[in-house]
Every structure is written in C-alpha cells, then in structure tokens.
Amino acid sequence: MRWRPLALLAIFGSAVGCTTAQYGRMPETRLLAESLTRQVSTKEDVLRVLGPPRGYGLAEMAGVDGSRTIWYYESTKATTKDIDFAILLVFFDGGDFDGYMWFSSLEKWSTRAGEQ
C-alpha cells in the first residue's frame, strides 16, 4: 500500500513536465513576397493570403506621413522550460498593403534562472 502514493506522484510529476501550451498560428511569411505587392494588393488580398489577423491597430512612424493600420499575427508555444514566439506585423496605407515586419525568438527562453 505504501507504493501507491509514490506511483501517483511519479505519474503526475512526469505529466507536469510534458505540459505544452500553444497560442495562435504564424502564417507562411514566404507568401508575403510571393502573393502580395506593396501599394497594389489590398486588405482583402492580405486576408485571402494570410487569413484573419489576431489583432489590429494604428501606428505613427517617423518619416511616414499619417498613421498606418497594422494587422497583428502571432504564434507562441510554451512548455514548462521554454517559450518560442513569432510575430508578424502587416502595414496598410488606407486600404492598400504597405509592407510588413516579422520577428521571432532567436533562442529559447528558459523559466529557470541562469539557463538559456
């Protein structure tokens, strides 16, 4: 009977170590260059190629007249040890595609102090 608590602890302890959470879906960034043309493609074209964004907003940028509409795409995957993410920002000038910027984690982040 003494082995049961230890067996349960081993089962639940190993399950916690395998926990993974995923949020969002990063679109194929190669489709941006293959399917969209700056100042020619429209919001509808971007929607068709990349799908609906996770969010949107406005940005004021130095050297650019007026504000730009931004669509936000992201993908985040987290385990008990690591976090990986990728973010894509798509810019519009009025209703026209005006460019994009994307970035991702270059190395895994650890939740343990001193680890990378």
C-alpha positions as CSV (number, residue, x, y, z in Angstrom):
1,M,0.0,0.0,0.0
2,R,2.9,2.4,0.6
3,W,3.9,2.3,-3.1
4,R,0.6,3.8,-4.3
5,P,1.4,7.4,-3.3
6,L,4.8,7.1,-4.8
7,A,3.4,5.7,-8.1
8,L,0.8,8.5,-8.2
9,L,3.5,11.1,-7.6
10,A,5.6,9.7,-10.4
11,I,2.7,9.7,-12.8
12,F,1.6,13.2,-12.0
13,G,5.1,14.6,-11.8
14,S,6.0,13.3,-15.2
15,A,2.8,14.7,-16.7
16,V,3.6,18.2,-15.4
17,G,7.0,18.1,-17.1
18,C,5.3,17.5,-20.5
19,T,2.8,20.4,-20.4
20,T,2.7,22.4,-23.7
21,A,0.6,25.4,-24.5
22,Q,0.2,26.8,-28.0
23,Y,-1.5,30.0,-29.0
24,G,-2.0,31.4,-32.5
25,R,-0.7,30.3,-35.9
26,M,2.0,32.1,-37.7
27,P,1.2,32.5,-41.4
28,E,3.7,31.4,-44.1
29,T,5.9,34.5,-44.4
30,R,7.1,33.4,-47.9
31,L,3.5,34.1,-49.1
32,L,4.0,37.8,-48.4
33,A,6.7,38.1,-51.1
34,E,5.1,35.5,-53.5
35,S,1.5,36.8,-53.4
36,L,1.4,40.4,-52.3
37,T,2.6,43.6,-53.9
38,R,3.2,46.8,-51.9
39,Q,0.7,49.6,-52.8
40,V,-1.1,47.3,-55.2
41,S,-2.5,44.5,-53.0
42,T,-5.5,45.3,-50.8
43,K,-6.7,44.3,-47.3
44,E,-8.9,41.7,-49.0
45,D,-5.8,40.2,-50.7
46,V,-3.9,40.0,-47.4
47,L,-6.9,38.3,-45.8
48,R,-7.1,35.8,-48.6
49,V,-3.3,35.0,-48.4
50,L,-2.7,35.1,-44.6
51,G,-6.1,34.6,-43.1
52,P,-7.6,36.8,-40.4
53,P,-5.3,38.6,-38.0
54,R,-5.1,38.1,-34.2
55,G,-5.5,41.8,-33.7
56,Y,-5.1,45.2,-35.3
57,G,-4.4,48.9,-34.5
58,L,-2.8,52.1,-35.7
59,A,0.8,53.3,-35.7
60,E,2.6,56.6,-36.1
61,M,6.0,56.1,-37.6
62,A,8.9,58.6,-38.0
63,G,9.4,59.7,-41.6
64,V,5.9,58.5,-42.7
65,D,3.1,60.9,-43.3
66,G,-0.1,59.9,-41.4
67,S,-0.8,56.8,-39.4
68,R,-0.7,53.2,-40.7
69,T,-3.2,50.5,-39.9
70,I,-1.4,47.4,-38.6
71,W,-2.6,43.8,-38.6
72,Y,-1.0,41.6,-36.0
73,Y,-0.3,37.8,-36.4
74,E,1.4,35.7,-33.7
75,S,2.3,32.2,-32.7
76,T,3.5,31.3,-29.2
77,K,4.5,27.9,-27.9
78,A,5.4,27.4,-24.3
79,T,6.5,24.4,-22.3
80,T,7.4,24.2,-18.7
81,K,11.0,25.1,-19.7
82,D,10.9,27.1,-23.0
83,I,9.0,29.8,-24.8
84,D,9.1,30.2,-28.6
85,F,7.3,33.0,-30.4
86,A,6.9,34.6,-33.8
87,I,5.2,37.9,-34.6
88,L,4.2,39.4,-37.9
89,L,3.0,43.0,-38.4
90,V,1.4,43.9,-41.7
91,F,1.1,47.6,-42.5
92,F,-1.6,49.3,-44.6
93,D,-1.8,52.8,-46.2
94,G,-5.5,53.3,-46.3
95,G,-6.8,50.0,-47.8
96,D,-3.5,49.1,-49.6
97,F,-0.8,46.7,-48.4
98,D,2.2,48.9,-47.4
99,G,4.7,46.3,-46.1
100,Y,5.4,44.1,-43.2
101,M,7.9,43.3,-40.4
102,W,8.3,40.0,-38.6
103,F,10.5,38.7,-35.8
104,S,10.8,35.6,-33.7
105,S,12.7,34.3,-30.7
106,L,16.2,33.6,-31.8
107,E,16.9,31.3,-28.9
108,K,14.7,29.5,-26.4
109,W,14.0,31.3,-23.2
110,S,14.0,29.2,-20.0
111,T,11.9,29.7,-17.0
112,R,14.8,28.6,-14.8
113,A,17.2,31.2,-13.5
114,G,20.6,31.1,-15.2
115,E,19.5,28.9,-18.1
116,Q,19.1,29.8,-21.8
